[in-house]
Amino acid sequence: MKIIIEIIIQTILAFFSILFFTRILGKQQIAQLSFHDYVNGITFGSIAATMTTDFNQRTWHYLLGLTLFAILTFLMEWITLKSRKARKVIEGEPLILVHNGKILEDNMKKARFNLKELNSQLRSKDIFNVDQVQYAILETDGSVSVMPKPEYKSVTVQDMGISFSPEAIPTSVIIEGKLILPNLKQHGLSRAWLKEQIQTHGVNDLQEVFTAAYDPIKQKLYIDLYEDDLGKDKVDISETYNTKDQS
């Protein structure tokens, strides 16, 4: 029983320690990882995993290790931020893989990037023919940025000369049945106005609303209820079928 309690305590400490350090170090730990972020992320996980089950070392030894690696990660990020030369050495530089429809094999070899990986990255950008690519650049985080040739670019509203209105990010005023009053006041709206709006959807209680967001440009409120009455419009894309229909 004592061992079980120790495992629970050490697991909780490891879990919240990683959350704490990741929060301090920023979102790069979970987004675009640099090389040292990747290495330290693996090390964090390894130390934390060992910490939960190893009783030969004191818990504070592992916490000290986590702290030191967090400090090292922070220092590396600070150095790469302040020094361009250090950033070049530590994180590397972007590399052109495709230029005007031509694959640069030498750069592919430098990056240890094969044709299968390149084609996969291009397909993720909706490009299935290398000849359509003006530039394909391998970024330092391993992703590939693609610039299509002018004739293969998607036509925009500006290209067509069509007038357009600016857009805004809708502001959530109800989340899971709970009123977000600061967001409501931000746009000079009142509870009475919100209540009137949701009543037009046949709803009298905020707790029936899953989410509601206000668009300040269009001055409209989007409302989604917990109970969605789709009626005949309901679509089922599952693979279930009625055995009675089998021939």
C-alpha positions in Angstrom: 0.0 0.0 0.0 2.9 2.3 0.8 4.4 1.8 -2.6 1.1 2.5 -4.3 0.8 5.8 -2.4 4.4 6.8 -3.3 3.7 6.0 -7.0 0.6 8.2 -7.0 2.4 11.1 -5.3 5.4 10.9 -7.6 3.2 10.6 -10.7 1.2 13.7 -9.7 4.5 15.6 -9.0 5.9 14.6 -12.4 2.8 15.5 -14.2 2.4 18.9 -12.8 6.1 19.6 -13.0 6.1 19.1 -16.7 3.0 21.2 -17.1 4.6 24.0 -15.1 7.9 24.0 -17.0 6.1 23.7 -20.4 4.0 26.7 -19.5 7.0 28.7 -18.5 9.0 27.7 -21.6 6.2 28.6 -24.0 4.2 26.9 -26.6 7.2 25.9 -28.8 7.3 22.8 -26.7 4.0 21.7 -28.3 4.1 23.5 -31.6 7.1 24.2 -33.9 9.9 22.4 -32.1 13.4 23.4 -32.6 16.1 20.7 -32.3 17.0 21.5 -28.7 13.2 21.7 -27.8 12.8 18.3 -29.3 15.7 16.8 -27.3 14.6 18.4 -24.0 11.0 17.4 -24.6 12.1 13.7 -24.8 14.3 14.1 -21.7 11.5 15.7 -19.7 9.3 12.7 -20.5 12.0 10.2 -19.7 12.8 11.8 -16.3 9.2 12.1 -15.4 8.5 8.5 -16.4 11.4 7.2 -14.2 10.4 9.5 -11.4 7.0 7.8 -11.1 8.3 4.3 -10.5 11.9 4.5 -9.3 12.3 4.4 -5.5 16.1 4.1 -5.5 16.5 7.9 -5.8 14.8 10.6 -3.9 12.0 12.4 -5.6 13.7 15.8 -5.3 16.7 14.4 -7.3 14.3 14.0 -10.3 12.7 17.4 -9.7 16.2 19.0 -9.7 16.9 17.2 -13.1 13.7 18.5 -14.6 14.5 22.0 -13.3 18.0 22.0 -14.8 16.8 20.8 -18.2 14.1 23.5 -18.1 16.8 26.1 -17.4 19.0 24.8 -20.2 16.0 24.9 -22.6 15.3 28.5 -21.6 19.0 29.5 -22.1 19.1 27.9 -25.5 16.0 29.8 -26.5 17.4 33.1 -25.2 20.8 32.5 -27.0 19.1 31.8 -30.3 16.9 34.9 -29.9 19.9 37.1 -29.2 22.5 35.7 -31.6 21.9 35.1 -35.3 25.1 33.0 -35.6 24.1 30.8 -32.6 20.6 30.4 -34.1 22.2 29.3 -37.4 24.3 26.6 -35.7 21.7 25.4 -33.2 18.5 25.5 -35.3 19.9 25.4 -38.9 18.6 27.4 -41.8 15.8 26.9 -44.3 16.8 25.0 -47.4 15.3 25.2 -50.9 14.2 21.8 -52.2 12.4 22.8 -55.4 13.2 25.8 -57.6 11.0 26.6 -60.6 9.7 23.0 -60.8 13.2 21.5 -60.5 14.1 19.3 -57.6 17.5 20.2 -56.1 19.0 16.8 -55.3 22.1 18.2 -53.6 19.9 20.1 -51.1 17.7 17.0 -50.6 20.8 15.0 -49.7 22.0 17.7 -47.3 18.6 17.6 -45.5 18.4 13.8 -45.7 15.0 14.3 -47.3 13.8 11.7 -49.8 11.4 12.0 -52.7 8.6 10.2 -50.9 8.7 12.7 -48.1 8.7 15.7 -50.5 5.7 14.4 -52.4 3.8 13.8 -49.2 4.5 17.4 -48.1 3.4 18.8 -51.4 0.2 16.7 -51.4 -0.6 18.2 -48.0 -0.5 21.6 -49.8 -2.9 20.3 -52.5 -0.1 20.0 -55.0 0.3 16.7 -56.9 2.8 17.8 -59.6 6.3 19.1 -58.8 6.2 21.1 -62.0 3.5 23.3 -60.4 5.9 24.5 -57.7 7.9 27.7 -57.9 9.6 27.2 -54.6 9.5 24.5 -51.9 11.5 25.4 -48.8 12.3 23.0 -46.0 11.9 25.0 -42.7 14.0 24.4 -39.6 11.1 22.7 -37.9 10.9 20.0 -40.6 7.8 21.4 -42.4 7.8 22.4 -46.1 6.6 25.8 -47.3 5.4 25.8 -50.9 4.9 28.7 -53.3 3.0 27.5 -56.4 3.8 29.0 -59.8 1.6 32.0 -60.6 -0.6 30.1 -63.1 -1.4 27.5 -60.4 -2.2 29.9 -57.6 -5.8 30.0 -56.4 -7.7 33.1 -57.6 -8.5 35.5 -54.7 -11.3 38.1 -54.4 -8.7 40.8 -55.0 -7.6 39.2 -58.2 -11.2 39.2 -59.5 -11.7 42.9 -58.5 -14.7 42.1 -56.4 -15.4 44.4 -53.5 -15.3 42.8 -50.0 -15.9 43.8 -46.5 -13.5 43.3 -43.6 -14.1 40.3 -41.3 -13.7 40.0 -37.5 -13.2 37.0 -35.2 -16.5 36.3 -33.4 -16.5 36.7 -29.7 -17.9 33.9 -27.5 -20.6 35.2 -25.2 -21.9 31.8 -24.1 -19.8 28.7 -23.6 -21.4 25.4 -22.5 -24.4 27.2 -21.1 -22.4 29.8 -19.1 -22.6 33.5 -19.8 -19.2 35.2 -20.5 -20.2 38.7 -19.2 -16.9 40.5 -20.0 -17.2 39.5 -23.7 -20.8 40.7 -23.8 -19.9 44.1 -22.3 -16.9 44.4 -24.6 -19.3 45.0 -27.5 -21.7 47.2 -25.5 -24.3 44.4 -25.3 -26.7 43.6 -22.5 -28.2 40.5 -20.9 -31.6 41.7 -22.1 -30.4 41.8 -25.7 -28.8 38.3 -25.4 -32.0 36.9 -23.8 -34.0 38.4 -26.7 -31.7 36.8 -29.2 -31.8 33.3 -27.8 -35.6 33.5 -27.4 -35.8 33.8 -31.2 -34.4 30.2 -31.3 -37.1 29.1 -28.9 -34.8 29.0 -25.9 -35.4 30.6 -22.5 -32.6 29.2 -20.5 -28.9 29.9 -21.2 -28.0 26.4 -20.1 -29.7 25.0 -23.2 -27.1 26.9 -25.4 -23.9 25.0 -26.1 -22.2 28.0 -27.6 -23.0 31.5 -28.8 -20.6 33.9 -30.6 -21.1 37.5 -31.6 -19.8 38.9 -34.9 -19.2 42.6 -34.4 -18.8 43.4 -38.1 -22.0 41.7 -39.2 -23.6 42.4 -35.8 -25.1 38.9 -35.8 -25.2 36.2 -33.1 -24.4 32.6 -33.9 -26.2 30.1 -31.6 -25.7 26.4 -31.3 -28.0 24.5 -28.9 -27.3 21.3 -27.0 -30.4 19.7 -28.6 -30.1 20.1 -32.4 -33.4 19.3 -34.2 -32.1 18.4 -37.6 -35.2 16.5 -38.7 -35.0 15.3 -42.3 -31.7 17.1 -42.8 -29.9 14.7 -40.5 -27.0 12.9 -42.3 -25.5 9.6 -41.1 -22.0 8.8 -42.5 -21.4 5.8 -40.3 -21.0 2.3 -41.8 -23.9 0.8 -39.8 -26.7 -0.7 -41.8 -29.9 -2.5 -41.3 -29.4 -6.3 -41.5 -33.0 -6.6 -42.9 -31.9 -4.8 -46.0 -29.4 -7.6 -46.9 -30.3 -9.6 -49.9 
